[in-house]
Amino acid sequence: MPKHGQVLRQLVQLGETPDACWQWLGRVSPATGYGKKQFHGRTMLAHRWMYEQLFGPIPEGLVINHKCRNRSCVNPHHLEVTTQAGNTRHGAGTILTAEQVREIKAAFSTRKWGEGRRLARRFGVSNALIHDIWHGRAWKEIA
Ligand SMILES: [Zn+2]
């Protein structure tokens, strides 16, 4: 707990508007670009720390994704919970959310010719990934 009269070190620089990125002022890993925070004797990723302060513990196995692609940003509105699989699958630049995967799965039963390519373009992923999702080879964990 902070003591009376203690000056808390400033950790975050807020953006000029409420929806701008919040720049982490603590340590930032030169290798990964993620902010870091010492918390209860261990090093956490700054954006995960911020998320947990505001919304509570992050469920086991889930990761926090930066919707803004700015890894040192800790604006909670730019953070979303996603699965580890979604962050690493196919090493693609674009990360699907669970919601998008459900939408892709839902399109399977009513799909028309070219639907896979259309969805791939829309979500910025490969055509192969859409087919992997449809045929249960990717994102099996999303019903
Ligand atoms: Zn941001």
py3Dmol code that shows the C-alpha trace and the ligand (Angstrom):
import py3Dmol

protein = """\
ATOM      1  CA  MET A   1       0.000   0.000   0.000  1.00  0.00           C
ATOM      2  CA  PRO A   2       1.261   3.504  -0.740  1.00  0.00           C
ATOM      3  CA  LYS A   3       2.149   5.391   2.441  1.00  0.00           C
ATOM      4  CA  HIS A   4       0.757   8.800   3.265  1.00  0.00           C
ATOM      5  CA  GLY A   5       2.771  11.476   1.543  1.00  0.00           C
ATOM      6  CA  GLN A   6       4.471   9.022  -0.782  1.00  0.00           C
ATOM      7  CA  VAL A   7       4.728  10.138  -4.368  1.00  0.00           C
ATOM      8  CA  LEU A   8       3.778   7.357  -6.706  1.00  0.00           C
ATOM      9  CA  ARG A   9       6.057   7.144  -9.676  1.00  0.00           C
ATOM     10  CA  GLN A  10       4.206   8.033 -12.798  1.00  0.00           C
ATOM     11  CA  LEU A  11       3.680   4.924 -14.887  1.00  0.00           C
ATOM     12  CA  VAL A  12       1.487   5.960 -17.737  1.00  0.00           C
ATOM     13  CA  GLN A  13       1.320   8.875 -20.104  1.00  0.00           C
ATOM     14  CA  LEU A  14      -2.276   9.326 -21.210  1.00  0.00           C
ATOM     15  CA  GLY A  15      -3.000  10.231 -24.794  1.00  0.00           C
ATOM     16  CA  GLU A  16      -4.311  13.576 -25.962  1.00  0.00           C
ATOM     17  CA  THR A  17      -7.788  12.120 -26.406  1.00  0.00           C
ATOM     18  CA  PRO A  18      -9.445   9.390 -24.295  1.00  0.00           C
ATOM     19  CA  ASP A  19      -9.180   6.877 -27.125  1.00  0.00           C
ATOM     20  CA  ALA A  20      -5.503   7.504 -27.885  1.00  0.00           C
ATOM     21  CA  CYS A  21      -2.788   5.079 -26.775  1.00  0.00           C
ATOM     22  CA  TRP A  22      -1.525   5.223 -23.193  1.00  0.00           C
ATOM     23  CA  GLN A  23       2.246   5.080 -23.282  1.00  0.00           C
ATOM     24  CA  TRP A  24       3.878   2.934 -20.583  1.00  0.00           C
ATOM     25  CA  LEU A  25       6.592   4.990 -18.822  1.00  0.00           C
ATOM     26  CA  GLY A  26       8.167   2.098 -16.966  1.00  0.00           C
ATOM     27  CA  ARG A  27      10.660  -0.324 -18.446  1.00  0.00           C
ATOM     28  CA  VAL A  28      10.026  -1.488 -21.996  1.00  0.00           C
ATOM     29  CA  SER A  29      11.724  -4.625 -23.263  1.00  0.00           C
ATOM     30  CA  PRO A  30      14.029  -3.691 -26.159  1.00  0.00           C
ATOM     31  CA  ALA A  31      13.582  -7.204 -27.567  1.00  0.00           C
ATOM     32  CA  THR A  32       9.795  -7.411 -27.630  1.00  0.00           C
ATOM     33  CA  GLY A  33       8.612  -3.809 -27.265  1.00  0.00           C
ATOM     34  CA  TYR A  34       6.309  -4.759 -24.386  1.00  0.00           C
ATOM     35  CA  GLY A  35       6.208  -2.696 -21.220  1.00  0.00           C
ATOM     36  CA  LYS A  36       7.199  -4.445 -17.986  1.00  0.00           C
ATOM     37  CA  LYS A  37       6.038  -4.091 -14.404  1.00  0.00           C
ATOM     38  CA  GLN A  38       7.454  -5.468 -11.163  1.00  0.00           C
ATOM     39  CA  PHE A  39       4.534  -6.827  -9.177  1.00  0.00           C
ATOM     40  CA  HIS A  40       4.717  -8.939  -6.008  1.00  0.00           C
ATOM     41  CA  GLY A  41       8.329  -9.819  -6.765  1.00  0.00           C
ATOM     42  CA  ARG A  42       7.838 -10.952 -10.332  1.00  0.00           C
ATOM     43  CA  THR A  43       8.000  -9.237 -13.685  1.00  0.00           C
ATOM     44  CA  MET A  44       4.716  -8.907 -15.500  1.00  0.00           C
ATOM     45  CA  LEU A  45       3.877  -7.497 -18.881  1.00  0.00           C
ATOM     46  CA  ALA A  46       2.666  -3.954 -18.226  1.00  0.00           C
ATOM     47  CA  HIS A  47      -0.517  -4.267 -20.283  1.00  0.00           C
ATOM     48  CA  ARG A  48      -1.478  -7.494 -18.480  1.00  0.00           C
ATOM     49  CA  TRP A  49      -0.845  -5.794 -15.153  1.00  0.00           C
ATOM     50  CA  MET A  50      -3.018  -2.836 -16.172  1.00  0.00           C
ATOM     51  CA  TYR A  51      -5.794  -5.122 -17.404  1.00  0.00           C
ATOM     52  CA  GLU A  52      -5.794  -7.108 -14.138  1.00  0.00           C
ATOM     53  CA  GLN A  53      -5.880  -3.936 -12.030  1.00  0.00           C
ATOM     54  CA  LEU A  54      -9.026  -2.842 -13.820  1.00  0.00           C
ATOM     55  CA  PHE A  55     -10.876  -6.033 -14.731  1.00  0.00           C
ATOM     56  CA  GLY A  56      -9.502  -8.717 -12.434  1.00  0.00           C
ATOM     57  CA  PRO A  57      -7.370 -11.798 -13.122  1.00  0.00           C
ATOM     58  CA  ILE A  58      -6.924 -12.898 -16.720  1.00  0.00           C
ATOM     59  CA  PRO A  59      -8.284 -16.444 -17.120  1.00  0.00           C
ATOM     60  CA  GLU A  60      -5.674 -19.219 -17.390  1.00  0.00           C
ATOM     61  CA  GLY A  61      -4.328 -19.728 -20.900  1.00  0.00           C
ATOM     62  CA  LEU A  62      -5.654 -16.475 -22.299  1.00  0.00           C
ATOM     63  CA  VAL A  63      -3.524 -13.640 -23.584  1.00  0.00           C
ATOM     64  CA  ILE A  64      -4.149  -9.941 -23.931  1.00  0.00           C
ATOM     65  CA  ASN A  65      -4.048  -8.682 -27.475  1.00  0.00           C
ATOM     66  CA  HIS A  66      -3.325  -5.092 -28.468  1.00  0.00           C
ATOM     67  CA  LYS A  67      -6.009  -4.037 -30.912  1.00  0.00           C
ATOM     68  CA  CYS A  68      -3.903  -0.920 -31.639  1.00  0.00           C
ATOM     69  CA  ARG A  69      -0.738  -2.983 -32.374  1.00  0.00           C
ATOM     70  CA  ASN A  70       1.232  -0.673 -30.055  1.00  0.00           C
ATOM     71  CA  ARG A  71       2.874  -3.110 -27.660  1.00  0.00           C
ATOM     72  CA  SER A  72       3.876  -0.531 -25.078  1.00  0.00           C
ATOM     73  CA  CYS A  73       0.317   0.839 -24.911  1.00  0.00           C
ATOM     74  CA  VAL A  74      -1.669   0.119 -21.728  1.00  0.00           C
ATOM     75  CA  ASN A  75      -4.982   1.796 -22.620  1.00  0.00           C
ATOM     76  CA  PRO A  76      -7.516  -0.801 -21.423  1.00  0.00           C
ATOM     77  CA  HIS A  77      -9.821   0.081 -24.301  1.00  0.00           C
ATOM     78  CA  HIS A  78      -7.109  -1.069 -26.701  1.00  0.00           C
ATOM     79  CA  LEU A  79      -6.736  -4.434 -24.989  1.00  0.00           C
ATOM     80  CA  GLU A  80      -8.788  -7.538 -25.614  1.00  0.00           C
ATOM     81  CA  VAL A  81      -8.633 -11.045 -24.216  1.00  0.00           C
ATOM     82  CA  THR A  82      -7.865 -13.713 -26.786  1.00  0.00           C
ATOM     83  CA  THR A  83      -6.511 -17.263 -26.844  1.00  0.00           C
ATOM     84  CA  GLN A  84      -2.812 -18.004 -27.142  1.00  0.00           C
ATOM     85  CA  ALA A  85      -3.654 -20.098 -30.209  1.00  0.00           C
ATOM     86  CA  GLY A  86      -5.081 -17.049 -31.894  1.00  0.00           C
ATOM     87  CA  ASN A  87      -1.891 -15.123 -31.347  1.00  0.00           C
ATOM     88  CA  THR A  88       0.423 -17.712 -32.813  1.00  0.00           C
ATOM     89  CA  ARG A  89      -1.631 -19.694 -35.312  1.00  0.00           C
ATOM     90  CA  HIS A  90      -0.058 -19.674 -38.787  1.00  0.00           C
ATOM     91  CA  GLY A  91       2.220 -16.854 -37.658  1.00  0.00           C
ATOM     92  CA  ALA A  92      -0.105 -14.545 -39.565  1.00  0.00           C
ATOM     93  CA  GLY A  93      -0.002 -10.814 -39.075  1.00  0.00           C
ATOM     94  CA  THR A  94      -3.683 -10.689 -38.324  1.00  0.00           C
ATOM     95  CA  ILE A  95      -5.063 -12.183 -35.141  1.00  0.00           C
ATOM     96  CA  LEU A  96      -8.610 -13.468 -35.167  1.00  0.00           C
ATOM     97  CA  THR A  97     -10.807 -12.936 -32.160  1.00  0.00           C
ATOM     98  CA  ALA A  98     -13.019 -15.713 -30.798  1.00  0.00           C
ATOM     99  CA  GLU A  99     -16.001 -13.759 -32.077  1.00  0.00           C
ATOM    100  CA  GLN A 100     -14.615 -13.700 -35.629  1.00  0.00           C
ATOM    101  CA  VAL A 101     -13.862 -17.422 -35.475  1.00  0.00           C
ATOM    102  CA  ARG A 102     -17.483 -18.097 -34.480  1.00  0.00           C
ATOM    103  CA  GLU A 103     -18.620 -16.015 -37.424  1.00  0.00           C
ATOM    104  CA  ILE A 104     -16.361 -17.957 -39.795  1.00  0.00           C
ATOM    105  CA  LYS A 105     -17.656 -21.253 -38.380  1.00  0.00           C
ATOM    106  CA  ALA A 106     -21.250 -20.076 -38.719  1.00  0.00           C
ATOM    107  CA  ALA A 107     -20.657 -19.276 -42.408  1.00  0.00           C
ATOM    108  CA  PHE A 108     -19.726 -22.904 -43.143  1.00  0.00           C
ATOM    109  CA  SER A 109     -23.276 -24.286 -43.350  1.00  0.00           C
ATOM    110  CA  THR A 110     -24.558 -21.571 -45.691  1.00  0.00           C
ATOM    111  CA  ARG A 111     -21.369 -20.971 -47.676  1.00  0.00           C
ATOM    112  CA  LYS A 112     -21.401 -20.272 -51.390  1.00  0.00           C
ATOM    113  CA  TRP A 113     -18.614 -20.746 -53.923  1.00  0.00           C
ATOM    114  CA  GLY A 114     -15.751 -18.388 -53.058  1.00  0.00           C
ATOM    115  CA  GLU A 115     -16.903 -17.890 -49.463  1.00  0.00           C
ATOM    116  CA  GLY A 116     -13.528 -18.968 -48.033  1.00  0.00           C
ATOM    117  CA  ARG A 117     -11.638 -16.424 -50.116  1.00  0.00           C
ATOM    118  CA  ARG A 118     -14.191 -13.749 -49.285  1.00  0.00           C
ATOM    119  CA  LEU A 119     -13.851 -14.369 -45.524  1.00  0.00           C
ATOM    120  CA  ALA A 120     -10.060 -14.556 -45.777  1.00  0.00           C
ATOM    121  CA  ARG A 121      -9.959 -11.138 -47.438  1.00  0.00           C
ATOM    122  CA  ARG A 122     -12.397  -9.683 -44.949  1.00  0.00           C
ATOM    123  CA  PHE A 123     -10.488 -10.859 -41.872  1.00  0.00           C
ATOM    124  CA  GLY A 124      -6.997 -10.469 -43.358  1.00  0.00           C
ATOM    125  CA  VAL A 125      -6.028 -14.136 -42.986  1.00  0.00           C
ATOM    126  CA  SER A 126      -5.141 -16.882 -45.449  1.00  0.00           C
ATOM    127  CA  ASN A 127      -7.723 -18.877 -47.376  1.00  0.00           C
ATOM    128  CA  ALA A 128      -6.075 -21.997 -45.909  1.00  0.00           C
ATOM    129  CA  LEU A 129      -6.784 -20.810 -42.380  1.00  0.00           C
ATOM    130  CA  ILE A 130     -10.487 -20.369 -43.155  1.00  0.00           C
ATOM    131  CA  HIS A 131     -10.610 -23.966 -44.429  1.00  0.00           C
ATOM    132  CA  ASP A 132      -8.641 -25.176 -41.398  1.00  0.00           C
ATOM    133  CA  ILE A 133     -11.236 -23.530 -39.161  1.00  0.00           C
ATOM    134  CA  TRP A 134     -14.133 -25.034 -41.125  1.00  0.00           C
ATOM    135  CA  HIS A 135     -12.652 -28.523 -41.018  1.00  0.00           C
ATOM    136  CA  GLY A 136     -11.653 -28.437 -37.353  1.00  0.00           C
ATOM    137  CA  ARG A 137      -7.887 -28.233 -37.898  1.00  0.00           C
ATOM    138  CA  ALA A 138      -7.611 -24.777 -36.347  1.00  0.00           C
ATOM    139  CA  TRP A 139      -9.437 -23.069 -33.495  1.00  0.00           C
ATOM    140  CA  LYS A 140     -10.881 -26.365 -32.263  1.00  0.00           C
ATOM    141  CA  GLU A 141     -11.357 -24.755 -28.850  1.00  0.00           C
ATOM    142  CA  ILE A 142     -14.059 -22.393 -30.166  1.00  0.00           C
ATOM    143  CA  ALA A 143     -17.433 -24.120 -30.464  1.00  0.00           C
TER     144      ALA A 143
END
"""
ligand_1 = """\
1
ZN
Zn -3.151 1.655 -27.863
"""
view = py3Dmol.view(width=600, height=400)
view.addModel(protein, "pdb")
view.setStyle({"model": 0}, {"cartoon": {"style": "trace"}})
view.addModel(ligand_1, "xyz")
view.setStyle({"model": 1}, {"stick": {}})
view.zoomTo()
view.show()
